Amino acid sequence: MTSAENMADNADETVSETGRPELTSAMVYGGQAIDAGATEAAEPLSQPAGASTPDAPTTTVTIPAGTVVLAATPIGNVGDASDRLKALLAQADIVAAEDTRRLYDLARRLGVYVHGRVVAYHDHNERSKADGLLDQVETGATVLVVSDAGMPTINDPGLAIVRRAIERGLPVTCAPGPSAVLDALALSGLPTDRFCYEGFLPRKHSERVQYLRTLLGERRTIVFYETPHRIADSMDDLLDAFGPARPMALCRELTKDYEEIRRGPIADIRQSVIDNPPRGEMVLVIGGATDEEAEAAAPSSLSVEDMAVLAIDRALEDGVRIKDAIAQVVQEHPLADGSLANRKQVYQAVLDIRG
């Protein structure tokens, strides 16, 4: 039995001239009946998504049939939900949600009645469920994919179904909206023309340190996610990696009542974390390296001829074949851009040296 059928068993519905259900005051969200005339009176649950009021312009939202729609959900402030999101939640044939309980809670707060079939679609099952959902798309269904907050695929489920849809030649579109990455970037005061998003920092100290070292020469503004219980350790490692003066912003509780942006050099932000530990999910925005910092961090690279000399010495000292020595030397000495030298070119240089 679908979610729509479950709801119909528990709620009175009438059908309008357009064929869409019109909801009475008793509505069901996630199996729980909500009385719109009781505690939720401030939220107009009986008004369908996209409906107009006497003082508001009519908003027309097209629901694309036979399409996967990735929709961004509010990251904190429910008022950021778009009319398009509300219409999609109300009218999509299938809603694939990271957490079905959170989906129904969001629908309740938005005053939206979810008619479509709701399925759990999360990190642990997205690959196995993608093709089944796409089979429904092939029959003309609208499949809406939502995460708990923000845009699907950005540190959230969704990438598997996008890739499979592309492989199968099925349409995919987005209903854009709130994004913690872009919100933090815009509020940081740091350059926004070029940036890179690096997701969550590694959990383990040793992996975090090694990872940050790879970013020492990054000229773009860098954006990370971090959690409250790891922020102190991460700030210590950021200080060690980038130094005390690199500018940054710590953005927490974005769009919520207690939104806070701490801006300043890494040393000052680290001290503020010690003195006043931040709560809630947060985004860290780090200024990119200056030209001098990038040049200092760039690995020194050897020429093809230098590698050939090292390979010859390695082969003689270690008693290995020259081809094996070349492979070892090339692997140990990446070029300035991180790529590896062409082994055939190094081998030719060896032949030239040997005459």
N, C-alpha and C positions, 0 to 999 in steps of 0.2 A: 504493500500500500504506500502511495506517495505521501509526501508531506502535505500536499494540498488536500488529499483525501482525508488524512488524519485531522486536519484543521476543519474540514467540512463536517466531520463527525461531531465536533465540539463547538461549532459556531454557526449561527444563523446567517445565511447569505441570501440575497436576492440578486437577480440578474437585470442589469440595465438594458436599455435599448441597444447599446453598443456591444452587448454580449459579455462585458467584463463584470465580475462580481462586485456588488456594492456591499460594504460591510456594515453590520449593525454594531451596537455598543459592546456586544460580547465577542471578543476576538481571541485567537489562540496564537501564542508564540512559543515554539519549542515545547508544545504539549501543555502549556500553562495558560489558562483562560485569564484574559485581562479585561476588566470592566472599565471602559473608557470614561464612564461617568463618575468613577470613584476617585482613587488616589492619583490617577494619571490624567486628570481633567485638563492640566496645562498643556498636554501633548495631544493634538488633534488626530487621534489614531484612526478615526472613521473617514478621514479625507484621503482619497487615493493619491499616490504619487503623481505629480504633474498637474493636479487639479488647481484651478485658479480661485482666487478670492475676489470679492468686489473691488478691492483696492490694489490688486496685484495683477500684472500682465500675465497672460496665458503662456506657459512654457511647453513647447512641443518637443517631446523626446522620442526619437526613432529607435526602436529595439531591433537590431539586425538579426534576421533569421539565419540559421545555419552558420553561426559564427561563434568563436571563442572570444569573450570579452574580459580583459583584465581590468579590474576597477580598483582604484585607490580608495581606501577608507580613512576616516579621521584618525590622526595620530594622538589625539587627546581631546580636542574641542569638537564635540559633535556638530556644532554649527558650521564646520567646514565641509560637511557633506553636500555634494552637488545635487541639483534636481535630477541630473542624469543617473547618478548612483541610486537615488531613491526609486526612480522608474525602473531601473534594471533589477533592483532587489525585488520589486513588486511583480515584474512581468517576465523575468527570465524563466525559461522552462526548467533549467537545472542551475542550482547555486552550489558551487564547489567551494567550501569554506574551510579555512585552516582549523578553526574551532567552532563547531556548530552552536555551542552555547553562547559564545560571544557574538556570533552572527545574529541570533534571535534577540539578544539584549540590544544590539545596535538597532535592529529593526524596530524594536519597541520604542527606543528613545527617539527614533526618527519618525515614528508614527506610520510605519510601512507594514503592510500585510504581505508576507512572503507566500506567494501562491505556488511557486515551483518546487520541484523535488530538491531537497537539501542533502548533500553528501559531504562527508568528512574528506578533506583533501589536504594532506600535510606532508612533512618531510619524509615520513616513514612509508607512505603509500603512493606518492604522486606518480612514480614511474609505472607502477602496476595498474593504476587507475586511468592513466592518460588515454590509452587507446579506447577503453570502454566509453569514456566521455566523448571522444572524437567520433565514435560510431554514431552517437546521438546527434552530433553536429551534422554528420553526413545525411541524416534523415530530415534536417531542417531545424533542429533545436538550437536555441540560444543557450550557451553554457557560460555562465558568469563565474569568474574565479576571483575570490577575495581572500585577503589575509587578515590577520587580527588588526593590523594597523599599517597604513601606508600602501605602497604599490607592490603587488605580487611580483615575484622574481628578484626583488632587491632584498637579499637576506631572508627571503620568504619563499614558500612554494610557488610554483608557476612555470619555471623554466622547462620542466619536462614536457608539459602539454604544449608549450609554444614550439619547442623543437619538433615534436612529433607532428603537430599541425602543419608546420612548414614542410616536413618530409612527405606528408600525405596530400599536400596541396590544398589545405583547408584554410579559410580566412581567419585571421586573428586581428583584433583591434584593442585599443585601450580607451578607458574612460579615466583620464588623468585626474590627479587631485593632490592631496597632502603628501609631502615627502620630507622626512626628517633630515635627509642629506641636504636637500636644497634649502630648507628652512634655516638650518644651522649655518650653511655656507653664506647665505644672504645676510644673516645677522652678525657674522663673525667680524666683519670689517676687513677681512683679508681678500686678496685678489680672487676674483671669480671667473676671469677670462679663461683660465686653464686650471683644472683640478682633477684629482684622482680619488676615487672612493675605494677604500681598502677593507671595508667590512669590520668585523670584530677583531681586535688584537688577539694574538694567540694567548691561551690560558696559562701555559707554563712559562716561567721566568726565562729559562735558557732559550726557548723557541722565540719568545717575544724579543729578546735582545738581538738574536741573530736576524730576525725579520726586520727590525728597525734599522739595523746596519745596512741592509740592502736599500733603504730609502734615504740614506744620508745625502746623496747627490740629486734627489728628486727636486726639480725646480717648480713643479706645480704645487698648488695648495693641496694638502692631504686631509682627507676626512676619514675618521674612524668612528665605530660604535664602541661603547664600553659600559660595563655594569657597575653598580655601587660597590660590590664586594671586591672588585679588582682594581678600582680606580687609583687607590693609593700606590699599589705596586706598579701599575702602569705609568703613573706620573714619575716615579723614581727612574724607571727605565727610559722614559722620554727625555728626562733631564740628562741622563748619562749619554744617550745617543745623540741628541741634537744640541746639547749645551743649554746654559741658563737663559740666553738672550733671545732664542728663537721665538717669534710671536705666535700666539695661539688663542683659541677661544674654547671654553668649556660650556656647552649648551645643554641645559637639562629641563625636563618637564615642558618641552616645547608645545606651544599653543594652549597650555593648561593655566589655571589660576596662579600657580606658583612658578611659572616660567622664569628662568634665570640665565643670564649670559655673563660669564666671567671672562674678561679679556685682559691680556697682558703677556709678558714674557713667561716662558715655561717655568722659571724659578718661582715667580710670584703665584702662578696658578697652583703649582705644587704645594706651596705654603698654605694657600687658601684651602686646599683639600685637607691638609693636616688640621688646620684651625677650625674649619667648618665643613665636615664631610658632606658632600652632596648626596641627595637622595634621588631615586627615580632613574629611569633610563637616560643616558646622556650621549651626546655626540661631541667628539673632539675634533677641532679644526686646527691644523698645524700649518704655519706659513712655509712656503717652499724655500729651497736652498738658494742663497745668492750665487752669483757666478763664481765668486771666490770659493764658497763652500762646496759647490758642485765640482769644481776643478780639483780641489783638495781631496774630495771623496772618490774621484774617478780612479779606477785601478790602473796602475801603470802597465802598459801593454808592450810586448816585445814584437820586433819585426819578424818577418818570415825567416830572414837570414839568422837572426839571433836564436830562434827556435830550432833551426837546423843544426846550429853549433851545439846547443844543449842536448839535442837528440843524439848526435854523434857521441858526445861525452857519456850520456846515459847508457847508450848501447855498449860502449867499451867498459865502463865501470861495473855495470850490473850484469853484463853477459847476456843481454836480450837482443832479439832481432831489431833491426833499425826501424821497421814499421811499427813494432810495439812501443819502442822508445818515442817515436813521433807521436803516437796516439796519447801517450802519457803526458808529454810536454804540452801538447795542444790543449788537453783537458785542464791542466794545471795553470795555464796562462791565457785566460779569456781576453778578448780584445776590449777596447775602451767602452764599446756599446754593449758588452756582455756576451756577444756572439763568439764562436770559436773559429780559429783560423782554418783555412782549407788544408787538409792533410796532404793532398796531392801536391799543392804548391810547396809545402815544407819539404816533402820528399824530393821534389825537383831541385830545391835549394841544396839539399844534402848531396845530390849527384853533382851539382855544379861545384860545390866545395871540394869534393873528392877528385874532381877533374876526370 
